[in-house]
Amino acid sequence: MFEAVERVEEVVSPMTALAVAIVAVSTSAILIELSSAPSIIKALYRSLFTTLLLAPLAVTRYRDDLRTFSPRDLAIAVVTGCALAGHFIAWFESLNWTSVAASVTLVQSQPLFVAFGAWALLDERVTRKTMVGIFVALLGMVAMSFGDLLTNAAVGNRALYGNGLAVVGAIAAAGYVLAGRSLRQRVSLIPYVTVVYGVSTVVLFGASLVSDATVSPAAYGPTEWLLFLGMAVGPGIFGHTVINWALKYVESSVVSVSLLGEPVGSTLLALAILGQVPGIATMIGGAVVLGGIYVASTGRDGQ
């Protein structure tokens, strides 16, 4: 099995892999919505199953890499795993309060927070074009968050809360990227994601206990377990893990722009499978957000 994985890495085009990853991550919100389990439980078992699927490869093929983790690298991995757990908690819960279209678009705004964090924490240069893109995207977020509130206060209050959670999820995802950026320069992909997902699982398990959610496997039926596994295999393995692999060969700006396909794919799937028709404020605001992210992502290398 592991030899087959390595052969695939040698023959698959990075852009082809990236396209597959975008399709895979687009299914995430739909799988989350189809599950009736508590949000924290969905996040826990997605993280757990992803870890279990990757751990055998990490232990058998990358044992030496795991042994050479320095205390500093291990600390960074722990911080990265905690940030990933925070992203899961906020974003999964946001889908209980707002539409798939709004939640996925807002959570995908994380490149904006990465750009800000890289400037504030890593002293990276932010171009004028990037700043314009961030400002445009923020305007789109305001339109999405307050559009429904102006037309329907009852729905709007729920959507506003859900949209806020999605933005928190985006900020946590940005922390995940920023914390792991330096570590990925020194650690191979599989050991890196295995440790990070393992830490995330531990944090989510603790959060589940604190929230009084039922962690026992007996509490969930076969359909739920298939959905948990689907979240791990699809968005987890074929989605985010493949994206992390593609980053070795494809410029980060190209990957960021490609990820704009996720909100589009998720919205279409939500319409077809869940019957969720996005409101006018969501469509207009979402288009503005995606446009701002595009401008910000393509503005990294020039004015």
N, C-alpha and C positions, 0 to 999 in steps of 0.2 A: 504493500500500500504506500509506504513512505517513498520507495523508489519511484512509484508512479507519480506522486506529487512532485518530486524533484524533476522528472522528465517533462511534466506539464510546464513547470517554471521555465524550462529551457526553450520551449517551442511556442508558447503563447505570447502574442504581442501585448506589450503593456497597455496600449490603448484599447485593445479588445478586452483585456482583463478589467480595465477601468469601466468600460461600457457594461460588462456583466455585473460589476459591483454596484453601479448606479441602479440597475434594475433590481438587484437584491435588496439594497437599502430602502427602495421605494415601497417594498412590501412590509416594512417594519411597523408602520402606524396601523396598517390594516390588520396584521396579526394581533397587535395589542388590542385593537378595538373589538376583534372577534372573541377575545378571551374575557370571561366573566370573573376571573380571579382578581383580588386586590392588586392595585398598581405595583406595590412594593414586592409582591410575590412574583408577578410577571418579570420584573427587573431581576429579582434574585435568581430565578431559575434560568432566565436567558444567560445571565453571567455565569452561573454554575455549569450549565451544559456546554457553553463555549469553552470554558476552562478545561472541562473533562475531555472535550474533543481534541484540544490542542496539547494537553499535557503529555500523552504518550510520545508524540513527535518531539516535544521539547526534551523529554527525559532520555529518549533513545538516540536522537541525532544531535542534540545540542547540550549534552550533559556538561561538557567542558565550559561552554558559555555560561551555564547556570552557576558553575562552581567559581567562576572568575568575577562574579558580581562583587564590586567593592562596596564597603559600607555606604559610601556616598551615592553610588548608583542605586543601591537597594532603597535608600531613603527617597530618592527621586521617584523610583517605581512605586513606592507606597503612596506618595503624594499624588502621582498620576492616577493610581487606582482609586483613591478617595475622590478625586475630581470626576472620574468616570462614573462612580456610584452616584455622586450628586447629580450628574447629568441625567442618569437613568431615572432617579427618583422624581426629579422635577418634570422631565418631559413626559414620562409615562402617565403621571398624574394629570398633566395638562390636557391630555386627550379625553379625560372624563368631563372636562368643562368647556372645551371649545372644539371647533371643527378640525378635521384632519388637515384641511388646506391651510388654515391659520396656524395650527400648531407646528406643522412640518416646515412651513415657510419661516416662521419666527425662530425655530430652533436651528434652522440652517443658516441663520445670521451670524453664527459663531466666527466666521472669518473676520468680521468687523471687529469683534472683541479681541481676536488674536492680533490683528494689526495694532490696535490700541495698546494691548499688553506688551507686544514686542517693542513698541516705542517707549512705553513707560518703564518697563522692567529690564529689557534687553538692549536698550539704547539703539534700536534699529531705526533707520531713516524711514519716515512716512512721506510719500510724495503728495503733491497738491491734488492730483487726480484721485488718489486713495482717500484723502480727506473729503473731497466732493462726494465720492461714492458712499462713504460712511454717513454723511449728512443726508443724502437722498434716501438711503435705506432707513434711517431713523424716522424720516417723515412718513415713509410707508408704514412703519410699525405703528406710528401714532394713528394713521388712518385706519389700519386694521383693528387696533385695540378700541378705538372710540366710535367707529362707524356704527356698529351694532348697538352700542349704548345710546346713541342719538335716535335710532329708529325704534328700538324696543328695549326698554329699560330692564325688563325681567331677564330676557336673553342676554342683553348687553352686560349685565353685572357678572353673570356666569362666564361669558366669553372674555371679559376683561381680566378676570381672575385666571382663567386658563391661559390666555395670552401672556400674562405676566409670568406664569410658571414656565411657559415655553422659552421666554427670554432668559429666565434664570437657568434653564437647561442649556441654553446657548452659551451663557457666561461660564458655566461649569465645563462645557465641552471645550471652550477656549482655554481654560485652565489645564485641561487634560492635554491639549496640543502643546501648550507652552511648557508645561512641566516635562513632557516627554521628548521635546525637540532635541535637546542636547544628548539625552540618553540614547536615542536611536542612532546617533552618530557612532556610538561605541558598542552597542549591543545588537545582536542579530534579531530579526523580526520575531521569530517564533518564541525564543526565550522572553523577549520583551513583552509581547502580548499575553503570554501565558502568566507571567508574574503579575502584570497589571490586572488582568481579568480575575486572577486568584484573589488579589487584594480587594478588588471591587466586590467579589462574592462574599468575602468575610464582612465587609462594611455593610452590605445589603442584608446579610443574615442578622447582624446586630440591630439594624434599623427595623427589620421585620419583627424581632422580638419586642423592641420598644413600642412599636405601633400596635401590638397585640394581634397582628395578622396571623392567620393559621398557617404555620410553616409545614405541618405534617403532610407528607405525600398522599396519605390516605384521604385527605380532604378534597382532592381534585381528581376528576374523572379522566378517562382516556383522551377525550377531545382536548382537554386543557393541556395534557402532557404533550400531545402532538403539536399544539400551538407553541408551547414553551420550546420544544425541540426545533420547530420551524423558525422561531426567532433567533435561535443560536446558529443554526445551519445557514439560513438565508442572510439576514442582515449582519449576523455576527461573523461567520467564516467567509462566506462569499461576498459579503459587503465590506465591513470596516477592515477586516484583516487583509483582504485583497487590495483595498485602497492604500493601506500602509505599505504593502509590498510595491505597489505601482509608484509610490513616492520616490523609490530608489531610482527610477528610470524616467519619470515624467516630472516636469517642473511643477512646483507647488501651486503656482498661479493657474496652470491648466487644470489641475485637480480641483481647485476651488471653484472654477467656473463650471467644470463638469458636474460638480455636486448640485448645481442649480437645477439639474434634471430631477432630483429627488422630490421636491415639492410638486412639480408637474406630474410625475408618475404617481405619487401618492394621491394627489387630488383626483386624477382620472380613475384610479382603482377604487377610491372612496365613493365616487359617483356610480361606478359600475356594480360594486359589491355591496356597499352600505347604503346607497341611495342618498348620499350627502351632496346636496347642491350648494356650492359656496355662494354666499350673499354678495351683493355688489360691492360692499365695502371691503370684503375679503379679497375679491378678485382685483379691484383697483389697487388697494394697499399692497397686496401680494406682488403684483406686477412691478410696483415701485420699489419694493424691497429687493426683488430679484435683480432689477435694473441697477440699483445701488450696489449690490454685492458684486455684480459683473464689473462695474466701473472700478470699484475698490480693488478687486482681484487683478484686473488687468493694468492697474496703475502702479504696481509695485516696482517696476523696472524703469519707469520714466516719468517725466512731468507731463 
